[in-house]
Amino acid sequence: VLADPDWPSLRYYPQDRLARIALPLGGIGTGTVSLGGRGALCDWEIMNRPAKGFVPTGGGAQPFFALFAREAGAAPVCRILEGPLPDFEFEGSHGSPAANAGLPRFRECSFSSAYPFGRVILHDPDVPLEVHLKAFNPLVPTDAETSGIPVAVLTYELGNPTSRPVEASVCGTLPNFIGVDGFETRRDWKGDTLPAGASKNRNVFREGAAGRGLFFDSEGVEPRHGAWGTMALVTPAQGAVTHRTSWAKQEWGFPILDFWDDFGADGRLDERERPKGLDAPAGSLAVAVDVPPGETRAVTFVLAWHFPNRYTWTPRDTDDDLIGNHYTTLYRDAWDVAERTVPRLEELREKTAVFVTALCGSDLPAEVKESALFNVSTLRTQTCFRTPDGRLFGFEGCASQKGCCHGSCTHVWNYEQATPFLFGALASSMREVEVGFATSDEGLMSFRVNLPLSRSQEFGKAAADGQMGCILKMYRDWQLSGDEALLKRLWPKVRKAVEFCWIQGGWDADRDGVMEGAQHNTMDVEYYGPNPQMGIWYLGALRAAEEMAAHQGDGEFSKTCRSLFESGRAWIDAHLFNGEYYEHQVQAPGDASEIAPSLLIGMGSNDVTRPDYQLAAGCLVDQLVGQFLAHVCGLGHLVEPSRAVSYTHLTLPTT
């Protein structure tokens, strides 16, 4: 199972290690729905906001897939296609908080994954079929559009280990929860708070060139609301397909009982009349298939979505708060997504497998491969999004129901290296924003970018590590892309960003190659005085600027940067290294008026003459992060190599 060449696996989880697994399925900048370790779909985060723990409900149903199986000569059995729940899921005053807790499940379950591939392995001695759920979304390095399709692809492989044929059917159920994004309240496009809820949602069965399925939309949800859009559940199966566009009337558990009796009788579905007044009907789609003895048959479903109304992270309750999504400019609606994706499924799987298999087969330690590969999933979550012009933006991370810390924060995103190496054009778009839009004519780079881009400089504060890191990243992305036009276009602002270090009251106002001024940084505090973290970031930025200036024919500026680098490097090695690590020499200003206003965020000290949270003789955990990025960029050693090697855990050349 785990050596399947068509379905890579890097990590295997037995049944007692499944409770906290959630594999995000979706495209870059599209949001995701997660595949849980037991086979359930959880964390439905497809409506422009995080929604941890959210499982939608509507029309008497929650999302699930179910199996009907009848071995020749035996009675049929039905199970939802999920593993058993752990004991703690049945705690609580009103029963289990787990979705579909009362439905019969497979007795045994395990999970394997090599992101974005996930496999749920289901077994039950009372079921005549072995079932593997194989789920993925396309992930093709350098191709952000193919990697940005808003889909989750779910294939149920049914293996028949018996000596008799088995009649089977797989059914997917999804409530039409358009208008409900997992948050307790919602705002209309003017900013007014409204009760959360669906309104006049519709389910329609469709047949198209690529398959058959259910299309979900809404007549009642405000068309400018972030939770307005469409969904589709489609199968390319050629066999018998039956459906329901609504479940039966919702009272005392009757809808699920009616569904189970209907599906459990023969694996087919009969339509039900939509109850009056039901705003969020549930839809079900079933595919029947015969499985001969000793053989395997597969049933594939494509879940697609299309929610165009993303709003800025700095709203003003005006029309231009609606910034939109790139992916929704490429498709008319969710049905269009499915129609255009289904014919490419095998191609998309193969291209994704080529990349994942190559990484899994490398000689890197297993822990490194897992960390590198699995964390690429962050690009698919609501942490990241793309505006209609294709540019990539990101929060610092996500809380359960909202993005945390807006603005593609420069110093936080300094630590992220996957995007430039996998999707260089997206990384370059971030440089365009940081340098081309968020940097003022004086060189102040707002370390949080407000949107739309007409507001990009409004934050008006600079972070020392963020600004220096962006200069290094500009060099890195030019080197990776070879995009001469990008460098030529942005170089004037890059130079200004370097010169900003030398303003009155600035980071290096005396131009000695050492940062002494108020240095706001990723520790959410201002450091005062020379310190290794910001000092080494500065050295890296000077080296990067030296190289870029020389390439642009700006020889005098290149020489200036080199001179400052040499003097700053010598000073830091001579004065900050204590024999074991680099220290922070705290130099408090005599008065706040000595600090350039754009450098003082006000975090960590009410009295700048007696600043709090200074490291002094402490060992700064990030003191060599600038050296790390310099090595990524091929810029060589920024400080004495023998003083950095043991702490970066790298085997570095001596020249």
N, C-alpha and C positions, 0 to 999 in steps of 0.2 A: 504493500500500500504506500509506504513512505518513499519508495524508490521509483514511483511513477514518473517517467521522463516528461510526460505532458503536464504534470502538476507538481511543481517543485515543493519540497518541504525542508524547512530548516529547524523547526522546533516542534516537538510532540508533547501534548498535554494529556495525561490520563484523566479519568473521570473525576478524581478528587481535586483537580486543579483547573476546573472550568468556570467557576463562579464569577471571576472578575475579567474574563476575556471579552474584548469588544474590538473587532476588526472593522475599521471604517471603510465603507464601500461607497464610492462616488468619484467625481472628477476634481481636478485642481480648480478651486474657486467655485465649486458647485454645492458644497455641503455634502453630508453623508448620512447614510443609515448604517448602523453597525451590526455585524454578524456576531452574535454571542457564542460562547464556547459550546453551548448545548444545542445550537441550531436556531435559536430564536432571533428575530430582528429587533434591535433595541436602539435607544438613543437616536430617535428620528429627528435629525438636524438638517432638514432640507429646505427650511423656510427662512433663510437669511439670518438665523441666530442660533447660538448653542442651545441645546435642550437635553442635557444629560439626564438620563433616567426616564425620558419621555417615551411612552408607548401609546399611540393614539387609540381612541375608542370611538365607536360610532355605529349606529344601526344594530346594536346588540353584539358587536364583534370587536375583537382586537386582531392585529395582523398575525397570521399563522399559515403554515402549510400542513396539509394532512395527506395521509396515505390510505387508500383502500387496496386490499390485497385478498384475492380468493384463489387458493390452490385448488386445482381440479379435484372434485370429490370431497372438498372440505368446506366448512363454513367460512364466510368472509371475516376479516379482522380489519379494524381501523385504528390508526394512531396518528396523533399529530407528529410531525417530523422533527421532534426535539427529544433530547435526553432527559433523564429524571431530574427533578428539582432537589436540591439539598434540603435537609431538615429545617434550616432556619427560614427558608422561604415560606413555611407554613405558620410562622408566628404572626401574631397580631389579633386585635380584638374582632376584626371583621374578615377573617380569613387571610389567605395569602396575598401579599402585594404583587406577586409575580403574575405576569400576563398569562392568561389561559391556564391557570393553575389546576383547574378541575378536570381538564381533558386527559384522556389516556395517552401515555408517552412510551417511548422505547425504554427498555430497562437498562441498557448499556450504551455509553457514549464516550467518545474521545475526540480530540481535536488536533490538527496539525496545520502548520502555516509557514509560508515564506512570503511575506507581504509583496504584492496584494492578493496572493492566493491563500484561501482558507478551505480546509476540508473538515467536515463534521462526519464522524464515522458512527453509524447507528446500528445496534443489534438488539434483537429480542427473540428469545426462543419460541415465542408464540406467533411470530410473524414469519411467513415463508420467504421473505426477501431480506437480503442485506442491503442497506441504503447508505450511500455516501452523498452528502451535500457538498458540491464543489462550487465555491463562490469566488468571484474576482471582479475587479474593474481594470480597464486598460491602463498600463503604466509603461510608456515607451519613451526612454530618454531622448532628449532634443526635440520631441514632438509634443508641445504643450497642448495643442488642440486635440490630438488623439488621447492624451492623458487627461483631458478636461471634459470628458463626456459625462453628463449627469445620469449615470446608470449604476445599478447593481445587477450583476449577472449571476443567476442561481441555477445550477444544474443538479438535478437529482438522479444519480445513477442507481438503478435497481438491479441487483444481482440475484439470480435464482440458483441457490445451491441444491435444490430438491431435484427429484427425478420426474416431476410432473410440471406441466405448464401452469403459470400463475397469471390470472387476469388482474391487472392493477390500474390504479388511477392516482394521479397526484393533483391536489387542489390547493390553490393559493387564495387567501382571503385578505382583503384590505378595506378598512373603512375609509370613506371619503372625508378626510379631516381637514380639507382646505379651509383656511381661516383660523385654524388652531395650531399654534406654533410651539406649544409646550410651555409657554409663559402664562402666568396667572391673569395678566391683563395685556391689552394690546392698544396701540394708538392708531388712529386713522391718519391719513396723509397730512392733515393739518396739525397733528400733534395731540389731539384730544383723546383722553383715555376712554376706552370702550370695554365692555365685557368681552372676554375671549369667547369665541364660538363660531361654528360653521353656520352658514345660512343659505338655504335653497341650493344645496350641492346636488350634482347630477352624476349618475353613472350610466355609460352607454357602451354597449357591445359593438365592436367594430371588426371588420375584416379588411386586410390590406395585403399588398404584395409581399410583405415581409412576415406576416403572421396574423394571428387573431388575438383579441384581448379586450380589456376594459379600459375605457378612457374616462378620467375623472376631472370634472371642472365644477364651476360654481356660478350661479346666477345672482347670488345675494351678497357675497363678500365684496367689500369695497375694492374696485379694480386697481386702486393705487396703494393698497395695503401690502405690507411685506409678506403676509401669509396668503396672498392671492396668487393663483397660478393653476397649473394643471399637473396631473399624474397619469401614468399608464402602467398597466400590468399586461404584458404581451408574451405569447408563446409562439415560436416558429414551428411547433409540432404540426405534422401533417395528418395525424390520426383524429380520432373522435374528440371534439372539444365541446364541452357544455359550460353553461354559465348561469349566474344570477346577477342582476343589476341591483337587487335589494334583498335583504333578508325579511323574514316575517315580522309581524307586529311585535313591539318591544314591551313585554310584560312578564315579570316573574321567571326570567330565564328561558322563556319560550323560544326566542330566535335561535339560540345555539342548539337547543333540543331538536327543533324542526330541521336545522341544517344537518345535524349529525344523523338523524333518522333517514333523511333524504340521501345524503352522500353514502352513508353506510349500507344502504340497501343494494346498490349496484355500481357505485363509483361515479354515477352521473348526477347532474344537478338539474332540478326543475326550477323554472323562473318563479318568482314570487311578486305579487303586486306590492308596490311601495306603499307603506302605511301613510295615511294622511298626517301632515304636520311633521314628518321626519326630515330634519335638516341635513343629517350626515349619514346617508345610507351606506351599508357595507356591500361590497361586490365580491363575488367568488368566481374563479376560473379553474376548470378541471380538465385534465388531459388524460385520456384512457390509452393504455398500451398493454400488449400481451408480452410476457417474458417467458421464452422457452426454457426448458431445463438446461442448466449449466451456462446460460447466456446472460448478458447484461443489456439493458435498455436505458436510455437517458431521456429525461424530460427537462427542458430548459425554459426558464422564465426570465424575462428582462423587466426590471422595475426601473422606470424612467420618471424624471420630474423636470419642471420648468417653472421657476418662481422669479420673475424679473425684477421685483421691486426691492432692491437693496437701498437702504438709507445711510447717509453719512454718519460717521461716528461722532460728529460734532454738530448736532441738529440745531437749527434756528427756527424751525416751524415755518419754513418758506419753501416755495416750489423747488428750488435747486437743492434741497436736502435729498431728493431722490436722485441717486447717482447710478443705479442700475447694475447689471451683471453682464460681463462679457459673454458668458456661455449662452445666455438667452437671446443674444443678437444673432447667433448662428443657427437657431432652430425656431420654428414657428410656435411649437408647443411640445408637450411631452410625447404625444403620439408621433410627431415628426422625429424626435430623438430616437424612439424605438424603431421606426421604419428605416431610418438611415443606419442604425447600429446593427440590427439583427443580421443583415447580409454580410457583415464584416466580422462576426463573432470569432470565427476560427482564425482569421488573420490577426485580430487583436490579441487573442490568447497566445498565438505563436510568438508574436513580437514581444509581448510581455514576458513570456517564458524564456526567451533568449537572454534577456537582461538578467532576470532573477536567477536562472540556472548558472549563468556565468559568475555572478557574485557568490552564490552558494558553493560553487565548485572551486573557489579561490583558496589559497593557502592561508588566508587570514584566520585568526582565532575565531571560534564560534561566537564568542561574546561580542567581538567587533562586528562580525557580519550581522548578527541580530540587531545590535544597536544602530548600525548604519542603515540597514534596510527597513526595519520596522518603524523607525522615526520619520521616514519619508512620508508616512501617512499624515503627518501634520499639514502637509500641503493640501490635503483633501478636506480637512476639517474646516469649521467656521472660523478658525484662527486666520485663514487666508482667503482673499477674494481678488477678483480681477474686475476692474471697471470696464465699461464698453470699449474703451480704446485699447484694451488688452493688457494694461499695466497691472502689475501685481502689488498688492498691499497686504499688510498683516498687523494683527494685534500682537501684543507681547505673548498672549496666550488666551485661554478661555476659562471663565468661571462656568458654573453649571448652566446659566441661562443668559449670559451676555459675554461679549468680548471684554478682555481685561487689558486696559492700558492701550489707548489708541495710538495711531499715527506712524506705523512702521518704525517704531522707536529705534533710532540709529544705533545706540549702544547695545541694545538687546539683540538686534539682528546682526551685530558684528560676529556673533558666535555661530551663526548658521552658515554651513559650507555646502550643503547638498544642492541647493538650487543652482548656483553657478556651474556646477559640474554636470548636472543632469538636464537643466533647462536654462541654458545660458541667456536666451533672449528675455526670459522673465527676470533674471538677475539684472540684466542691463536696463530693463525698464525701471527697476528700483533705483539704479544710479541716475537715470534721467530725472526721476522725481526728486531725489535728495539733492542733486547738484543743480539740475536745470531749473527746478521749480522752487524748492525749499531753501535755497541759498540766496541771500540778498546780494545786492550789488556791493555791499561792504564785506561780504564773505561769511556772514552769520548764517549757519545752517540750522534751521529749526529742527530740533531733534525729534519732534512730533509733527507730522504733516497733517494739517487739517484738509478736509475735503468738502466740496469739490476743489480742484486744484487752484481755482481762483482765490482760495483761502489758504494756500499752502504755506505761506510765511507768517500766518497770524499768531502761531504759538510764540514765536519770537525769542526763544531761549536756545542756547547752544550747550551741548554736552561735550566735554573734552575728549573722552574716549570715543564717543559716537562720531564726532566730526573727523577725528584722525583715522578712525577705522574706515569711514566712507572713502577717504582719500586712498587708502590702501586697497579697498575693494574696487575702486575705479580702475586702479592699475591692474588688479587681478583680472577683472572682467574684460579689459582691453586686451590683455595678454591671451586670455582664453579664446576670445572671439576674433581677434585680429581686425576689429571694426575701427578702421582709421577715421571714418566719418564721425563715429560716436566720440572718440577722443578729441578730434578737432572741434566739434561742436561744444563740448563740455569743458575743455581745458581752461578757458578764461575764468569760469566760475571755480574750477578746482584750484587755480592759482590764488584766487581771492580767498578761498577757504583756508589755504595755508597762511596767507598774509594776515588773516583775521587773528591768528595767534599773537600778533605783534602789536595789536591796538593798545592804546593807553588803558591801563587797568586790566589788561588781558592776561592770557595764560603765560606768555613769554614776552612780556612788554620790554624787557631789556635785551632781547634777541641774543641770548647766549646758548640757545639750543636746549634749555631746561625749562620745564613748566613750573612756575612758582605761584601763579595766581589762583583764583577760586576755580576749582576743577570739578564741576558736577559730573557724576559718572553713574554707572550701572548699579552701584551699591545704594543708590537713592540718597546720596549725601554729597556735599561739597568737600573735597580735600583741599587743604591749604598747605602750600609748600611743596618742594620736590618729593616725588614718590615714584616708585618703579612702575606702577601700573600705567599711569598717564604718561610718565616720562618715556617709557618704551614704546607706547602707542605713537607718541610724537616722533620718536626716532624713525619708526617705520614709515610714517606719513612723509617725513622729510626725504627718506630714501626713494619712496615711490614718486614723489613730486620731482626729485632730481632726474629720475629716468624719463618721466613723461615730458618734463620741460626740455630736456636734451632732444628728445624725439621730435618735439614741436619746433625746434630751432630757437628755443628761448634759452640760450647759453648762459647769460648772466644770472637768470633765476636758478638755473640748474646748479651753477657754482655756489650761489647763496645757500641753497638747500644743503649742498654737500658740506659746506663750511660749518653750518649750524649742526648738522648731524655729527661731524667729527668732534666739535667742541662739547656738544651735549653728551655724546657717548663717553668721552673721556671723563667728564665731570661726574656722571652717574656711577661709573666704575670706581672712581676715586673716592667718592663721598657717601654713596648709599650702600655699598656692599659691606656687610659686617663679618665676612668670613664664611658665612653660611647662606645668607639670602640678602636681598635688597630691602632696605628699610625706608621709612617715610620720615623726612625731616619736616616737622610741623612748623610753619611760619604764618602765624595769624596776622592779618592786616591790622593797622592801627585804627582804621575806621571803615565803615561800609562804603564811604565815598571813594575809597581807593580801588573799588571793584567795578569793572564795567557792568552796567545794569543787566545786560543780556546774559551774563554768566552766573548770576545769582538767582537760583531757583528758590532758595529759602528752606531747603530740606536738611535737617540735621543740626541746626543751630539757630537760636534766637539772637545770639550775640556773636557776631563774626569775629570779634576780638578774643573770644574764648570759645572757639568752635568745638562742638561735640563730635564724637564718632571718628576721631582721627586715629590712624593706625599706629603712628609713632614707631616704636621698635617692634611692633607686631609683624608677623609674616603675612603679607598680602597674598591671598590665595590666587589672584589673577595677575600677579606681577609680570608674568611672562607671556600673557595672551597676545600682546603685540608682536612678540618674537615668533610665536606660533604662526600668525597670519603672514609675517614676513617670509617665513620658510615656505608657506603655501604659495606665496607670490614669487619665490626664487630670488629674494632680495638679500639673502645671506644673513650674517650675524649682526645683530644690533648692539649687543654688549659682548663682553669677553666670553668666548665660547665655553671655557672650562667652568664658568659660573652659572651656566644655564643648562648644560647637558643633563645633569642628574635630575633636574626638576622637570624637564620636558619629556624625559624618558625616550629620547631620540638618539640614535647613533648618527652623529653629524660629522661631515668631513672636516678636516683640519685646515683646509684652504678654501 
